[in-house]
Amino acid sequence: MNIGIFMDTYEPQVNGVVTSTKMLKDELEKLGHQVTIITINDPRCEKESEEGIIRLSSFSVPLIPEQRLGVLKSYKIIKKIKDLDLDLIHTQTEFSVGLLGRFIAKVLDLPVVHTYHTMYEDYMHYITGGKFMESASKLAQKITKLYCKNCDQIIAPTDKVKEALTNYGVEDKIQVVPTGIKLTKFKKENYQEQEVIKLKESLGIDKDDPVVLYIGRLAEEKSIDVIIEQFPQLLEELPEAKFLIVGDGPSRDKLEQLSQELGIAEAVVFAGEQPWEEIGKYYQLGDAFVSASTTETQGLTFVEAMAAEVPVVAKYDKNLENMIQDEVNGRVFKEDNELPALLVETLSNEIKTKQLVKQAYEDAQELSAEQFAKKVESLYYKVIAGETSETDDKIWVM
């Protein structure tokens, strides 16, 4: 097959959509397909041209400066895309380049598959400044429904997303296909102990300090402030513990200020955004991986942590139901004040934690990049043949 993937975000940007799409491209190419990414240009791009990638001119969104939108300046781009002789278009975002994908599909009479990655109603505070949230949420739902209308197939990464789309009024053609990851990147045996100790020391963390780890974007919806606010109680039990935050985003200054106000700045380490190639090593710094976010569509960092043999402590959300089971392959808390005790137990009870990690590692194997690509490939063939699927693929059967 000849596949065009249209999206408003790509490398050098770092986020879940970029990670999953790049992985899908690589795995589909291993299966013998030709994949072209049509995306935005980014001032940080070092290469003028990249094989398998077509970039549109772009501009920064005023309210969300790290986000960029594409601009179609020349019909040469349209011709270039047309010359790809695509069999199918797969859109990964709903904005400028995603809309271009829908337009190209209509002009060339091509089938469209769309993956719904982001629950936009959880992000409308960026646009409204926290005001008129009910109206903004309804607007996000209407835009989503309008975009998904007339797609040949919608991919939802979890049941949570499928349920939300159904509630928005997206009536059919929704297939649950959990995003996979390249598991080998996160395996413990890939990293030497001295290498990990050296990285710890470079961040000002002693070799034997217990490390609670967060990896991801620093933004309001990620609820990192919840973890920081609960951390003083953890320090009462484990005074040498550190909270290592790997990533960057609009909330960093507020989070640093919060750490100062709580008097725990020395225990909270901000490592900043790190190259994707290095992320596997950073997981090895953690003695527990923690998340208090309830806005994830799937939560790939949980799977990465499981593959890295780092115990997961996560706040309950529907998307976790087939992924993290409390006291089976991780720990789950519902109230914020439950977090310190769970972290203390995870960091202190070595025997129990090893059992959780062992089960989590085994469960993570079911979500490989190879299996994900094969499921998407099968779905592509059905769509090209004029078939659609509403059969839900579960993440794991436990």
LOTI-230175 format. One record per residue: residue in three letters; y, x, z of N, C-alpha, C in turn. Coordinates in pm, whole numbers, padded with zeros to 5 digits, always signed. Example, Ala and Ser with C-alpha at 12.3 -4.5 7.8 and 13.67 -1.06 7.14 Angstrom:
2
ALA-00569+01319+00780-00450+01230+00780-00330+01320+00780
SER-00225+01285+00708-00106+01367+00714+00003+01290+00787
end
This chain:
398
MET-00121+00083+00000+00000+00000+00000+00126+00087+00000
ASN+00231+00028-00049+00362+00092-00050+00452+00008+00041
ILE+00491+00062+00155+00555-00016+00261+00696+00035+00287
GLY+00791-00055+00298+00928-00021+00336+00956-00075+00475
ILE+00996+00014+00566+01030-00028+00703+01181-00018+00720
PHE+01243-00131+00749+01389-00141+00760+01428-00153+00907
MET+01521-00068+00953+01559-00071+01094+01696-00010+01116
ASP+01765-00056+01222+01901-00012+01253+01907+00105+01349
THR+01794+00162+01380+01790+00275+01472+01676+00368+01432
TYR+01701+00497+01435+01595+00593+01404+01639+00730+01455
GLU+01551+00827+01446+01585+00962+01491+01717+01008+01428
PRO+01802+01076+01503+01779+01141+01633+01796+01049+01754
GLN+01821+00918+01732+01826+00828+01847+01689+00824+01915
VAL+01691+00806+02046+01567+00803+02124+01557+00668+02194
ASN+01460+00588+02155+01432+00461+02222+01293+00413+02182
GLY+01249+00304+02242+01114+00256+02218+01090+00213+02075
VAL+01190+00154+02012+01174+00108+01874+01153+00227+01781
VAL+01231+00332+01801+01216+00454+01720+01078+00515+01741
THR+01039+00527+01867+00909+00588+01899+00794+00513+01834
SER+00792+00380+01850+00680+00302+01796+00680+00302+01644
THR+00798+00298+01582+00804+00294+01436+00765+00428+01375
LYS+00812+00536+01433+00774+00669+01381+00622+00688+01392
MET+00568+00645+01504+00423+00656+01524+00348+00570+01422
LEU+00398+00448+01396+00334+00361+01298+00338+00424+01159
LYS+00452+00480+01123+00466+00547+00993+00363+00660+00980
ASP+00356+00744+01080+00263+00858+01075+00118+00812+01061
GLU+00080+00711+01137-00059+00665+01136-00093+00590+01007
LEU+00000+00513+00953-00025+00445+00826-00041+00546+00713
GLU+00038+00653+00718+00025+00758+00616-00111+00828+00626
LYS-00162+00843+00748-00296+00900+00765-00403+00810+00703
LEU-00375+00679+00701-00468+00583+00642-00453+00575+00490
GLY-00360+00654+00435-00347+00663+00290-00236+00580+00229
HIS-00150+00521+00312-00041+00438+00261+00087+00519+00246
GLN+00175+00471+00160+00306+00534+00145+00407+00452+00223
VAL+00481+00517+00313+00575+00447+00400+00713+00511+00386
THR+00814+00427+00361+00952+00474+00354+01033+00403+00462
ILE+01108+00480+00540+01197+00424+00641+01335+00408+00579
ILE+01389+00286+00585+01526+00261+00541+01606+00233+00668
THR+01705+00318+00697+01773+00310+00826+01918+00356+00813
ILE+01982+00377+00928+02124+00417+00928+02136+00569+00932
ASN+02250+00617+00887+02283+00758+00904+02334+00778+01046
ASP+02325+00899+01096+02371+00930+01231+02440+01066+01224
PRO+02559+01078+01285+02632+01206+01279+02551+01324+01330
ARG+02449+01296+01414+02369+01404+01472+02255+01449+01380
CYS+02238+01381+01266+02132+01421+01173+02160+01562+01122
GLU+02063+01649+01134+02082+01787+01091+02047+01807+00944
LYS+01958+01721+00891+01915+01736+00752+01992+01641+00662
GLU+02034+01692+00547+02104+01608+00451+02009+01508+00384
SER+01887+01549+00363+01787+01459+00304+01653+01481+00375
GLU+01580+01372+00392+01450+01377+00461+01348+01301+00379
GLU+01233+01359+00362+01129+01295+00284+01083+01166+00353
GLY+01078+01061+00275+01030+00934+00328+01133+00856+00406
ILE+01260+00898+00400+01367+00828+00473+01488+00808+00383
ILE+01537+00686+00377+01661+00654+00308+01762+00609+00413
ARG+01878+00674+00417+01978+00642+00519+02103+00581+00457
LEU+02153+00477+00523+02277+00412+00484+02392+00467+00568
SER+02513+00466+00511+02631+00499+00591+02637+00404+00709
SER+02695+00450+00820+02695+00366+00940+02822+00388+01020
PHE+02845+00296+01117+02957+00310+01208+02912+00271+01348
SER+02982+00324+01447+02948+00298+01586+02998+00161+01628
VAL+02916+00087+01704+02955-00045+01754+03051-00027+01871
PRO+03171-00086+01866+03273-00061+01970+03226-00088+02112
LEU+03157-00199+02137+03117-00234+02272+02992-00158+02318
ILE+02915-00109+02221+02794-00033+02253+02797+00093+02168
PRO+02872+00194+02208+02898+00311+02122+02773+00387+02079
GLU+02665+00381+02159+02544+00453+02119+02467+00380+02009
GLN+02505+00255+01982+02441+00177+01876+02523+00186+01748
ARG+02456+00199+01633+02525+00208+01506+02475+00099+01412
LEU+02562+00056+01322+02526-00043+01220+02545+00016+01082
GLY+02458-00022+00991+02463+00032+00856+02564-00040+00768
VAL+02612+00033+00669+02707-00023+00572+02654+00007+00432
LEU+02638-00098+00353+02591-00080+00215+02712-00053+00126
LYS+02735+00075+00094+02853+00113+00016+02825+00118-00133
SER+02700+00134-00170+02669+00156-00310+02542+00082-00350
TYR+02545+00023-00467+02425-00044-00518+02322+00058-00566
LYS+02359+00187-00564+02260+00290-00594+02147+00287-00490
ILE+02185+00250-00367+02085+00239-00260+01986+00128-00295
ILE+02039+00016-00344+01953-00096-00383+01856-00052-00492
LYS+01910+00022-00591+01824+00070-00699+01719+00168-00647
LYS+01762+00254-00555+01670+00351-00498+01554+00281-00426
ILE+01589+00174-00353+01486+00097-00283+01397+00024-00382
LYS+01459-00033-00484+01382-00104-00586+01283-00011-00655
ASP+01326+00113-00678+01239+00210-00746+01119+00253-00661
LEU+01120+00217-00532+01005+00248-00446+00883+00165-00484
ASP+00907+00054-00554+00798-00035-00595+00715-00080-00474
LEU+00786-00139-00377+00723-00177-00251+00626-00295-00268
ASP+00524-00295-00184+00431-00409-00176+00469-00504-00064
LEU+00540-00451+00036+00571-00531+00155+00687-00469+00229
ILE+00768-00553+00294+00879-00505+00376+00851-00542+00521
HIS+00870-00444+00609+00851-00465+00753+00984-00433+00821
THR+01048-00534+00878+01174-00512+00949+01146-00495+01098
GLN+01223-00404+01159+01203-00373+01301+01323-00411+01387
THR+01434-00445+01322+01554-00487+01393+01617-00603+01318
GLU+01709-00673+01384+01761-00799+01328+01904-00787+01277
PHE+01958-00667+01272+02099-00654+01238+02118-00604+01095
SER+02211-00512+01075+02255-00478+00940+02142-00436+00847
VAL+02064-00337+00886+01957-00289+00798+01841-00388+00794
GLY+01818-00455+00907+01717-00561+00908+01753-00673+00812
LEU+01880-00711+00811+01927-00815+00718+01917-00766+00573
LEU+01944-00638+00551+01927-00582+00417+01782-00594+00373
GLY+01690-00567+00465+01549-00581+00433+01514-00722+00390
ARG+01567-00820+00462+01542-00960+00426+01599-00992+00287
PHE+01719-00937+00259+01783-00960+00129+01701-00898+00016
ILE+01658-00773+00036+01577-00704-00065+01448-00781-00090
ALA+01386-00829+00019+01260-00904+00005+01281-01029-00079
LYS+01393-01096-00059+01420-01218-00135+01445-01186-00282
VAL+01524-01081-00307+01556-01044-00444+01431-01001-00521
LEU+01344-00924-00454+01225-00869-00520+01100-00955-00499
ASP+01118-01068-00429+01007-01160-00402+00891-01088-00333
LEU+00923-01021-00222+00824-00947-00144+00800-01015-00009
PRO+00679-01005+00043+00653-01061+00176+00721-00979+00285
VAL+00758-01046+00395+00828-00981+00506+00749-00998+00635
VAL+00723-00886+00700+00670-00885+00836+00783-00838+00927
HIS+00799-00904+01041+00905-00862+01135+00846-00842+01273
THR+00879-00729+01335+00841-00704+01475+00960-00733+01565
TYR+00938-00821+01662+01045-00855+01756+01030-00767+01880
HIS+01115-00667+01889+01105-00566+01994+01186-00599+02119
THR+01301-00664+02102+01402-00669+02208+01437-00811+02247
MET+01432-00840+02379+01473-00970+02431+01625-00969+02448
TYR+01696-01011+02344+01841-00991+02340+01915-01069+02448
GLU+01859-01178+02495+01930-01253+02599+01946-01170+02726
ASP+01861-01067+02744+01872-00979+02860+01978-00870+02841
TYR+02036-00864+02722+02131-00757+02690+02271-00811+02656
MET+02291-00942+02666+02418-01000+02623+02535-00961+02713
HIS+02505-00909+02834+02613-00869+02924+02697-00756+02863
TYR+02639-00679+02769+02715-00573+02705+02829-00631+02620
ILE+02802-00746+02562+02900-00808+02473+02999-00895+02549
THR+02950-00969+02650+03035-01065+02720+03098-01007+02846
GLY+03057-00887+02885+03107-00830+03010+03058-00907+03131
GLY+02943-00973+03116+02886-01049+03228+02936-01191+03238
LYS+03024-01232+03147+03078-01369+03149+03006-01456+03046
PHE+03012-01586+03069+02956-01686+02975+02811-01654+02938
MET+02732-01610+03039+02598-01562+03009+02506-01672+02957
GLU+02522-01794+03006+02436-01902+02958+02460-01929+02810
SER+02588-01935+02772+02622-01958+02630+02576-01840+02545
ALA+02595-01719+02598+02554-01599+02524+02404-01596+02504
SER+02330-01637+02607+02185-01641+02597+02139-01739+02490
LYS+02202-01855+02488+02167-01955+02386+02200-01904+02245
LEU+02311-01831+02234+02349-01774+02105+02244-01673+02059
ALA+02200-01587+02152+02097-01488+02119+01969-01556+02072
GLN+01934-01665+02136+01813-01738+02098+01826-01799+01958
LYS+01944-01853+01929+01966-01914+01796+01963-01808+01686
ILE+02023-01692+01713+02023-01584+01613+01880-01537+01588
THR+01804-01525+01695+01664-01483+01683+01585-01582+01598
LYS+01601-01710+01631+01529-01815+01556+01566-01811+01408
LEU+01696-01794+01380+01744-01792+01242+01685-01672+01167
TYR+01681-01555+01234+01629-01436+01166+01479-01451+01138
CYS+01407-01503+01234+01261-01513+01220+01219-01622+01121
LYS+01309-01715+01096+01276-01824+01004+01241-01769+00866
ASN+01131-01815+00814+01085-01780+00679+01029-01638+00667
CYS+01013-01567+00779+00936-01443+00773+00790-01481+00748
ASP+00718-01400+00673+00578-01431+00646+00490-01408+00768
GLN+00532-01317+00857+00457-01292+00980+00549-01229+01082
ILE+00538-01275+01206+00611-01214+01318+00510-01141+01405
ILE+00543-01017+01443+00462-00942+01538+00534-00942+01672
ALA+00463-00986+01776+00513-00978+01913+00426-00878+01988
PRO+00486-00785+02062+00405-00683+02130+00327-00735+02250
THR+00371-00849+02308+00301-00905+02424+00306-01057+02421
ASP+00224-01119+02506+00228-01264+02522+00364-01311+02572
LYS+00427-01228+02655+00560-01262+02707+00658-01285+02593
VAL+00655-01196+02494+00746-01208+02381+00710-01328+02294
LYS+00581-01349+02272+00540-01465+02193+00585-01595+02258
GLU+00568-01603+02390+00609-01723+02463+00759-01746+02451
ALA+00837-01636+02462+00983-01648+02449+01022-01696+02310
LEU+00960-01638+02206+00991-01679+02069+00956-01826+02047
THR+00844-01869+02101+00804-02009+02088+00907-02100+02155
ASN+00955-02058+02272+01058-02135+02342+01190-02137+02266
TYR+01217-02032+02188+01338-02029+02107+01330-02126+01989
GLY+01209-02167+01956+01192-02256+01842+01130-02189+01721
VAL+01083-02063+01737+01007-01997+01630+00869-02060+01633
GLU+00837-02137+01532+00727-02232+01543+00588-02175+01516
ASP+00575-02076+01431+00439-02032+01399+00440-01887+01347
LYS+00325-01844+01300+00308-01713+01238+00340-01597+01334
ILE+00313-01615+01461+00336-01509+01559+00203-01446+01597
GLN+00190-01318+01570+00068-01243+01604+00100-01143+01714
VAL+00022-01144+01822+00041-01047+01929-00034-00919+01894
VAL+00042-00812+01870-00016-00681+01841+00052-00579+01932
PRO-00011-00540+02042+00049-00442+02133+00074-00309+02063
THR+00190-00252+02086+00223-00122+02028+00138-00013+02092
GLY+00087+00077+02011+00008+00188+02062+00092+00312+02084
ILE+00031+00414+02139+00098+00542+02157+00003+00654+02118
LYS+00060+00772+02092-00022+00890+02065-00062+00950+02200
LEU-00182+00916+02243-00226+00948+02378-00234+01098+02404
THR-00272+01175+02301-00294+01319+02323-00168+01390+02370
LYS-00053+01338+02332+00074+01400+02369+00094+01403+02520
PHE+00029+01309+02591+00055+01294+02733-00058+01346+02822
LYS-00164+01396+02762-00280+01438+02842-00246+01558+02930
LYS-00295+01551+03051-00265+01651+03153-00309+01791+03111
GLU-00428+01798+03044-00483+01929+03010-00400+02005+02906
ASN-00303+01937+02845-00217+02004+02746-00111+02093+02811
TYR-00097+02083+02942+00013+02153+03008-00040+02241+03122
GLN-00001+02367+03121-00044+02461+03223+00036+02439+03352
GLU-00030+02459+03465+00033+02434+03595+00160+02516+03613
GLN+00156+02643+03573+00274+02729+03590+00391+02680+03505
GLU+00359+02627+03389+00462+02572+03300+00532+02454+03367
VAL+00455+02369+03433+00510+02252+03501+00591+02295+03623
ILE+00541+02391+03699+00613+02440+03817+00748+02500+03776
LYS+00747+02576+03667+00871+02638+03619+00975+02533+03580
LEU+00929+02425+03516+01021+02318+03478+01076+02249+03602
LYS+00990+02227+03701+01036+02168+03827+01146+02252+03888
GLU+01122+02382+03897+01218+02472+03961+01350+02474+03884
SER+01343+02461+03751+01466+02460+03672+01553+02338+03702
LEU+01490+02234+03757+01563+02112+03793+01601+02110+03941
GLY+01572+02220+04011+01606+02227+04153+01506+02156+04242
ILE+01383+02138+04193+01279+02070+04270+01176+02173+04313
ASP+01147+02179+04442+01046+02272+04492+00907+02230+04446
LYS+00819+02328+04438+00684+02306+04386+00610+02195+04458
ASP+00627+02184+04590+00550+02089+04670+00626+01960+04701
ASP+00747+01944+04647+00822+01819+04672+00755+01702+04601
PRO+00729+01590+04672+00678+01471+04603+00784+01418+04507
VAL+00743+01387+04384+00839+01345+04281+00808+01203+04235
VAL+00906+01115+04253+00903+00981+04195+00978+00989+04063
LEU+00915+00945+03956+00967+00969+03822+01006+00840+03751
TYR+01120+00845+03683+01160+00740+03588+01194+00808+03457
ILE+01142+00756+03347+01177+00806+03214+01221+00689+03129
GLY+01340+00698+03072+01388+00588+02987+01539+00585+02983
ARG+01589+00480+02925+01733+00462+02908+01797+00424+03041
LEU+01917+00475+03065+01989+00442+03188+02086+00330+03157
ALA+02043+00208+03184+02122+00091+03151+02100-00016+03257
GLU+02193-00108+03265+02192-00210+03370+02061-00287+03376
GLU+02009-00325+03258+01888-00407+03255+01763-00334+03301
LYS+01771-00201+03314+01655-00123+03360+01641-00123+03512
SER+01745-00171+03584+01740-00189+03730+01707-00059+03805
ILE+01757+00052+03756+01735+00180+03825+01808+00181+03959
ASP+01917+00104+03968+01990+00095+04094+01902+00041+04206
VAL+01808-00047+04172+01716-00102+04271+01634+00010+04335
ILE+01587+00101+04252+01504+00212+04302+01588+00304+04391
ILE+01710+00336+04347+01797+00423+04426+01830+00360+04560
GLU+01858+00229+04559+01893+00159+04683+01778+00158+04784
GLN+01655+00159+04734+01539+00158+04824+01494+00299+04864
PHE+01549+00399+04797+01501+00536+04819+01528+00591+04959
PRO+01640+00556+05025+01660+00608+05161+01545+00574+05257
GLN+01484+00456+05241+01371+00421+05326+01250+00510+05298
LEU+01231+00544+05171+01123+00636+05137+01147+00773+05201
LEU+01272+00817+05200+01306+00949+05254+01283+00956+05404
GLU+01289+00842+05473+01260+00842+05617+01116+00884+05643
GLU+01026+00847+05551+00884+00881+05565+00851+01014+05499
LEU+00915+01039+05384+00887+01161+05308+01021+01229+05274
PRO+01078+01301+05370+01214+01355+05353+01230+01455+05238
GLU+01120+01513+05191+01130+01610+05082+01117+01546+04944
ALA+01097+01414+04941+01075+01345+04812+01199+01353+04724
LYS+01175+01354+04593+01282+01353+04494+01262+01237+04398
PHE+01372+01180+04353+01369+01079+04247+01421+01145+04122
LEU+01333+01173+04028+01369+01241+03903+01391+01138+03793
ILE+01512+01137+03738+01549+01041+03634+01567+01117+03503
VAL+01481+01089+03407+01486+01157+03277+01535+01056+03174
GLY+01653+01082+03117+01711+00991+03020+01861+00985+03038
ASP+01925+00910+02952+02070+00896+02959+02107+00755+02914
GLY+02233+00718+02934+02277+00586+02895+02404+00546+02966
PRO+02452+00424+02940+02583+00382+02991+02592+00369+03143
SER+02478+00362+03212+02482+00343+03358+02477+00473+03436
ARG+02472+00586+03369+02450+00711+03443+02558+00737+03547
ASP+02685+00722+03511+02793+00750+03607+02781+00660+03730
LYS+02752+00532+03710+02740+00439+03822+02622+00477+03912
LEU+02513+00520+03850+02395+00557+03927+02419+00684+04008
GLU+02490+00778+03949+02525+00901+04022+02617+00868+04140
GLN+02712+00777+04115+02804+00737+04222+02728+00665+04333
LEU+02633+00579+04297+02553+00507+04396+02474+00605+04483
SER+02418+00707+04421+02344+00808+04496+02435+00879+04597
GLN+02559+00907+04554+02656+00971+04644+02689+00879+04760
GLU+02715+00752+04730+02754+00655+04834+02644+00637+04939
LEU+02518+00645+04895+02406+00627+04987+02369+00757+05058
GLY+02436+00867+05023+02412+00995+05088+02280+01059+05050
ILE+02229+01026+04929+02100+01081+04887+02112+01158+04755
ALA+02233+01203+04724+02257+01270+04596+02165+01391+04575
GLU+02134+01462+04685+02049+01580+04672+01904+01543+04639
ALA+01867+01418+04669+01729+01373+04644+01713+01306+04509
VAL+01822+01279+04440+01818+01211+04311+01859+01312+04203
VAL+01767+01342+04114+01789+01446+04013+01802+01381+03876
PHE+01915+01402+03810+01938+01350+03676+01910+01461+03575
ALA+01803+01447+03500+01764+01551+03405+01828+01530+03268
GLY+01887+01413+03245+01947+01385+03116+01844+01352+03010
GLU+01893+01325+02890+01803+01294+02778+01735+01422+02732
GLN+01604+01412+02708+01525+01528+02667+01463+01505+02530
PRO+01437+01611+02455+01374+01595+02323+01239+01526+02336
TRP+01211+01438+02240+01086+01363+02244+00964+01455+02252
GLU+00973+01569+02187+00861+01663+02186+00829+01715+02326
GLU+00926+01708+02418+00908+01762+02553+00870+01656+02655
ILE+00872+01529+02617+00856+01422+02716+00720+01427+02785
GLY+00616+01462+02712+00484+01471+02773+00482+01564+02893
LYS+00556+01674+02883+00562+01771+02993+00635+01712+03113
TYR+00739+01633+03087+00816+01575+03198+00733+01475+03278
TYR+00640+01407+03211+00552+01316+03287+00471+01394+03390
GLN+00438+01519+03358+00357+01598+03449+00430+01636+03578
LEU+00561+01615+03581+00639+01643+03701+00623+01533+03805
GLY+00578+01415+03762+00576+01300+03850+00450+01288+03933
ASP+00467+01251+04061+00355+01213+04146+00341+01062+04151
ALA+00443+00991+04104+00439+00846+04086+00544+00811+03981
PHE+00509+00718+03892+00604+00669+03793+00649+00530+03837
VAL+00780+00506+03838+00831+00381+03893+00923+00311+03795
SER+00917+00177+03795+01010+00096+03715+01034-00035+03789
ALA+01161-00075+03795+01198-00203+03854+01249-00299+03749
SER+01236-00264+03622+01287-00347+03513+01198-00469+03491
THR+01263-00582+03464+01189-00704+03426+01232-00752+03288
THR+01285-00659+03208+01333-00695+03074+01255-00627+02962
GLU+01144-00562+02997+01068-00491+02895+00989-00590+02810
THR+00981-00562+02679+00894-00643+02594+00749-00600+02606
GLN+00727-00472+02630+00591-00424+02653+00587-00319+02762
GLY+00676-00223+02759+00677-00118+02860+00587-00002+02823
LEU+00618+00064+02711+00533+00174+02666+00533+00292+02761
THR+00640+00307+02841+00641+00418+02935+00531+00401+03040
PHE+00492+00277+03070+00379+00257+03162+00252+00317+03104
VAL+00229+00291+02975+00109+00341+02909+00114+00493+02900
GLU+00232+00547+02872+00247+00693+02866+00213+00755+03002
ALA+00263+00693+03110+00234+00744+03243+00084+00735+03274
MET+00022+00625+03235-00122+00608+03257-00201+00715+03183
ALA-00160+00743+03058-00227+00846+02979-00204+00985+03037
ALA-00090+01003+03106-00056+01132+03167-00116+01147+03306
GLU-00191+01045+03350-00255+01045+03482-00153+01049+03596
VAL-00045+00973+03577+00057+00956+03681+00047+00812+03729
PRO+00029+00787+03859+00016+00650+03908+00144+00569+03885
VAL+00125+00444+03842+00237+00357+03808+00265+00260+03923
VAL+00394+00249+03960+00441+00149+04056+00548+00069+03984
ALA+00524-00059+03961+00613-00138+03876+00644-00273+03938
LYS+00763-00324+03910+00799-00458+03955+00731-00561+03866
TYR+00683-00668+03928+00608-00769+03853+00694-00830+03743
ASP+00630-00843+03627+00689-00914+03514+00573-00961+03429
LYS+00593-01068+03355+00483-01128+03278+00419-01028+03182
ASN+00499-00936+03129+00444-00842+03031+00344-00745+03093
LEU+00338-00739+03228+00244-00650+03296+00106-00712+03315
GLU+00094-00842+03292-00027-00913+03334-00154-00857+03272
ASN-00151-00811+03151-00269-00752+03088-00266-00600+03088
MET-00169-00543+03162-00153-00398+03159-00175-00335+03296
ILE-00097-00377+03396-00106-00320+03530-00159-00425+03626
GLN-00271-00396+03689-00327-00483+03791-00315-00415+03927
ASP-00253-00484+04021-00228-00425+04152-00358-00383+04220
GLU-00358-00258+04267-00470-00198+04338-00596-00181+04251
VAL-00579-00197+04119-00689-00170+04026-00655-00047+03942
ASN-00540-00051+03873-00497+00065+03794-00351+00098+03816
GLY-00293+00048+03925-00154+00074+03959-00113-00011+04077
ARG+00015-00008+04108+00069-00091+04215+00183-00175+04160
VAL+00190-00300+04207+00290-00395+04160+00363-00454+04280
PHE+00496-00456+04274+00574-00519+04381+00656-00634+04324
LYS+00679-00734+04406+00757-00850+04364+00896-00852+04425
GLU+00907-00810+04551+01036-00802+04618+01080-00657+04626
ASP+01210-00633+04608+01260-00496+04605+01225-00419+04731
ASN+01231-00487+04847+01207-00416+04972+01061-00377+04993
GLU+00972-00419+04902+00833-00377+04908+00812-00238+04847
LEU+00909-00193+04770+00893-00070+04693+00873+00055+04780
PRO+00954+00080+04883+00936+00204+04958+00796+00221+05015
ALA+00740+00115+05073+00606+00125+05132+00500+00155+05027
LEU+00513+00093+04909+00416+00118+04802+00425+00263+04753
LEU+00546+00313+04743+00563+00452+04699+00508+00550+04803
VAL+00535+00523+04932+00483+00609+05037+00331+00612+05033
GLU+00270+00494+05018+00124+00488+05012+00070+00561+04890
THR+00135+00542+04776+00091+00607+04652+00100+00759+04663
LEU+00206+00806+04726+00228+00951+04738+00144+01013+04850
SER+00098+00932+04944+00030+00986+05062-00121+00965+05062
ASN-00167+00855+05004-00310+00823+05006-00377+00880+04881
GLU-00416+01006+04891-00466+01078+04774-00594+01016+04716
ILE-00685+00974+04802-00813+00920+04754-00791+00790+04676
LYS-00716+00699+04734-00691+00571+04668-00613+00590+04537
THR-00514+00678+04541-00432+00702+04422-00515+00760+04309
LYS-00607+00850+04341-00695+00907+04238-00779+00799+04171
GLN-00826+00701+04248-00904+00591+04193-00820+00508+04096
LEU-00695+00480+04135-00605+00403+04049-00578+00478+03918
VAL-00553+00608+03932-00522+00691+03816-00641+00698+03720
LYS-00760+00712+03774-00881+00719+03691-00898+00592+03608
GLN-00881+00475+03672-00895+00349+03600-00783+00331+03498
ALA-00662+00369+03537-00547+00356+03446-00566+00441+03322
TYR-00616+00563+03340-00639+00654+03227-00742+00593+03131
GLU-00849+00537+03185-00951+00474+03101-00893+00355+03025
ASP-00812+00275+03092-00752+00158+03028-00656+00197+02915
ALA-00584+00307+02936-00486+00350+02836-00551+00388+02704
GLN-00678+00428+02707-00745+00471+02584-00757+00356+02483
GLU-00752+00233+02532-00764+00117+02444-00638+00093+02361
LEU-00532+00166+02393-00403+00140+02326-00358+00263+02247
SER-00446+00316+02168-00415+00436+02090-00332+00402+01967
ALA-00263+00502+01916-00184+00486+01795-00272+00448+01676
GLU-00391+00505+01671-00483+00480+01559-00524+00333+01553
GLN-00558+00277+01670-00599+00136+01674-00483+00043+01639
PHE-00364+00078+01686-00246-00001+01655-00221-00006+01504
ALA-00225+00110+01440-00200+00117+01295-00304+00038+01217
LYS-00430+00042+01259-00535-00032+01189-00513-00183+01200
LYS-00465-00229+01318-00436-00372+01335-00320-00415+01245
VAL-00216-00331+01239-00101-00365+01155-00141-00360+01007
GLU-00220-00261+00969-00270-00251+00832-00346-00377+00793
SER-00433-00424+00880-00510-00545+00852-00418-00666+00834
LEU-00316-00671+00918-00220-00782+00908-00142-00775+00777
TYR-00103-00654+00734-00034-00638+00606-00118-00694+00491
TYR-00246-00658+00489-00334-00705+00381-00340-00857+00378
LYS-00346-00918+00495-00350-01065+00502-00222-01127+00448
VAL-00108-01067+00486+00021-01120+00441+00035-01107+00290
ILE-00004-00993+00235+00005-00972+00090-00086-01071+00016
ALA-00198-01105+00080-00292-01200+00020-00248-01345+00040
GLY-00134-01363+00109-00084-01498+00130-00139-01565+00253
GLU-00202-01487+00340-00255-01540+00465-00162-01502+00579
THR-00165-01581+00685-00094-01546+00808-00187-01564+00925
SER-00155-01499+01035-00244-01500+01149-00170-01539+01275
GLU-00235-01622+01355-00182-01657+01486-00282-01626+01595
THR-00383-01544+01562-00483-01506+01660-00430-01395+01746
ASP-00426-01416+01876-00369-01318+01967-00465-01205+01994
ASP-00421-01082+01973-00495-00963+02015-00446-00927+02155
LYS-00534-00928+02251-00494-00892+02387-00493-00740+02401
ILE-00415-00693+02496-00408-00549+02517-00542-00498+02567
TRP-00590-00553+02674-00720-00516+02728-00787-00640+02783
VAL-00915-00639+02787-00990-00743+02857-01040-00681+02985
MET-00994-00730+03098-01028-00668+03226-01097-00771+03314
end
